[in-house]
Amino acid sequence: MSRFLSVIPVADAVKAVERIAPAPQAETVPIDASAGRVLAEDIRSDTDIPGFDRSVVDGYAVRSADTTGAGDSIPALLRCVGRIAMGNLDSSLVIGNGECAYIPTGGILPQGADAAVMVEYTEVAGDTILIRKAASHGENIIRKDEDFRSGERVFSTGRRLTPQDAGVLAACGCADVTVAKKPVVGIISTGNELVPANVVPGPGQVRDANAPMLAAWLLEYGCLPRRYGIVKDEREAFEAVITRAVAECDVVLLSGGSSKDDRDMTASVIASQGEVLVHGIALAPGKPTIIGTVGSTPVFGLPGHPASAFVVLIAIVRPLLDRMLGQSEPLVRTVRATLSENIPSQRGREEYVRVKVKDGIATPLFGKSGLLNTLVRSQGLIRIPAGFEGLEKGSTVDVILW
Amino acid sequence: MSRFLSVIPVADAVKAVERIAPAPQAETVPIDASAGRVLAEDIRSDTDIPGFDRSVVDGYAVRSADTTGAGDSIPALLRCVGRIAMGNLDSSLVIGNGECAYIPTGGILPQGADAAVMVEYTEVAGDTILIRKAASHGENIIRKDEDFRSGERVFSTGRRLTPQDAGVLAACGCADVTVAKKPVVGIISTGNELVPANVVPGPGQVRDANAPMLAAWLLEYGCLPRRYGIVKDEREAFEAVITRAVAECDVVLLSGGSSKDDRDMTASVIASQGEVLVHGIALAPGKPTIIGTVGSTPVFGLPGHPASAFVVLIAIVRPLLDRMLGQSEPLVRTVRATLSENIPSQRGREEYVRVKVKDGIATPLFGKSGLLNTLVRSQGLIRIPAGFEGLEKGSTVDVILW
């Protein structure tokens, strides 16, 4: 191994991970549990939605022409000929000239009527209803198929579903929906200095913070993290764990180990079992990243510093997961903000700077990437593309929110 | 029941729900599954983090004074007296004047040294190391306790945890963490016109879209939704389901039923089993909302229109859940945007308008609240406070993202 990495641009690293991404697998889930899942089928409505002209108010179904000129002082007088019941089509009810019928919100508009008048603008006088407001044609009505037409494509494959989408799926006749399976992502912690959270670190030791952070992020992103504990830098043990993880998972993340020796062993073990495709990315923080495959399973060697590991997760691992989920658009929440101060950057590498965001102002936090506290004190990241020498105070930036 | 509701302001409705919110319950979860959960304890670090002065580079531990003036043309020449191994404290190693030791990233800084020089700026010549760059005191070192001090409060009760927080929890010695239990939220659909997603609607019928939407949203928000199916407007059946739901759940949502008859029966059944506290909120959409209690269980009658139900969920139900979760700050993601056109509004009621957001421009979607499609075509809501008569084109607005 050379002591200097031969780095490649971020875009090339992303292309590399997209090439090795396993194809999406599908499964069926109930719509109640579909939010956050990625559609693996196009959705078309099996009916018009709604299936009939529908009142959006409680009031009276009328012929709008009968209400022309009606107002507080001169109400229109209409004869009430019936009452619409919810969920029933009384097809015998027809509204003729000078007639109306009581209609509840959501009620089916009777034949002859073309509008509804809110009950607040009416008054009952025996069989006669005083209408104190003119209704225009179609007023307070949702037209049959106004929401969605039968056969219309409502959602396309690759959409990450929202809670509201679950409602639309129900309306379209989908009680269950086909979505991408959650990728199983193995996490192997490596590094002689690491101890788990429940052990008090001895001299020179640190607790493994990256593996829980990765697991928690993956779970939130719609993956199934699987932990393989901490492997010390002993080659045989390391190889055995990788072999097991590759067999059991769709992707394997090796969570360093911050030292060069550790990275070198990671690369060497991947190379001996499969192929190292990338060793070093023009990305700061995150340069010493390894991308490889063992069999057909993508294997990543992530940097040991927490902030570096997190940036690589966002910038490099996420595009792989998006491909595996068949997600058509990246799930990146950004807010636009104004930069509070200059950020210098080195041309030729993509740089991510943690920022606080408040009241539309983004303030960079320049802490070392080995620190955890800047990750939790910040609200997101600003990306500085490789071609830039920095960003100027006062410029508008898109903050990628955590 | 009066046909006109006596509406109360949104702020009063929120106060009412906060008064009836059951106290948070706690449970313990592994940190890998803690993202999105709300802390039910303060977290203090049980150690300094890191526990020792630590190099953030692969290179050489030096006394910075020995490198003063070092550069490409005139390197400092230091004698290499050792090599730091990861995870071990070799306390016998002391760096004297003119000496250095190889140190890996994350390695413990040996006694006598006060800085580290990156390996890229060094050259090996037998036992002598050529240092081609001056190091300042503390350079490339994370100080013992620089991240967090032992005993320092790292997180406070009420914080909604992020994936990065899971890493910090591990570093602080928490393999498990005490969080608020997920509230169990019952969902009862009411309305004679409703059929479930897997039934083709007959004349005058519509599929129940609200219940799956509510369930999906609640699941994403960190609750456990429990569905009770669709209850027709038959009083006895309705009462039996409410009794069961109130016994099994922490909160019960009655998902209308858009008609006034349906709302009236909901209010009447709540009143007969418990108490109706609010019937009507100065909120658009969302006015015909019912808030009550049966025993100590909060029971909501939500409006039947999907957009109305969703706004009430965000504006009224969410504060209740936040209180039940002990969440110190509302989980509201907003983006700032410029309004593309005027939005008229009625003074005296709080109004929520669905908007599309693109490139910092918020465009209102004025569709009827009975439509589903505006909910899925929009990215969020703009809130217009009760005291405003509208918002002007070009003004800056905070969009509450879905």
Interface residues (C-beta under 8 A of the other chain):
Chain A: R3 F4 I31 D32 A33 S34 A35 G36 D46 T47 I49 P50 G51 F52 R54 V56 D58 A85 M86 G87 N88 L89 S91 P104 T105 G106 G107 I108 V119 E120 I142 E146 D147 F148 L161 T162 P163 Q164 D165 A166 G167 V168 L169 A170 A171 G173 C174 A175 G191 N192 E193 L194 P196 A197 N198 V200 P201 G202 P203 G204 Q205 V206 R207 D208 A209 N210 A211 P212 M213 L214 A215 A216 W217 L219 E220 P225 R227 D233 G257 S258 S259 K260 D261 D262 G304 H305 P306 F310 R333 V335 R336 G360 K368 S369 G370 L371 L372 N373 L375 V376 L401 W402
Chain B: R3 F4 I31 D32 A33 S34 A35 G36 D46 T47 I49 P50 G51 F52 R54 V56 D58 A85 M86 G87 N88 L89 S91 P104 T105 G106 G107 I108 V119 E120 I142 E146 D147 F148 L161 T162 P163 Q164 D165 A166 G167 V168 L169 A170 A171 G173 C174 A175 G191 N192 E193 L194 P196 A197 N198 V200 P201 G202 P203 G204 Q205 V206 R207 D208 A209 N210 A211 P212 M213 L214 A215 A216 W217 L219 E220 P225 R227 D233 G257 S258 S259 K260 D261 D262 G304 H305 P306 F310 R333 V335 R336 G360 K368 S369 G370 L371 L372 N373 L375 V376 L401 W402
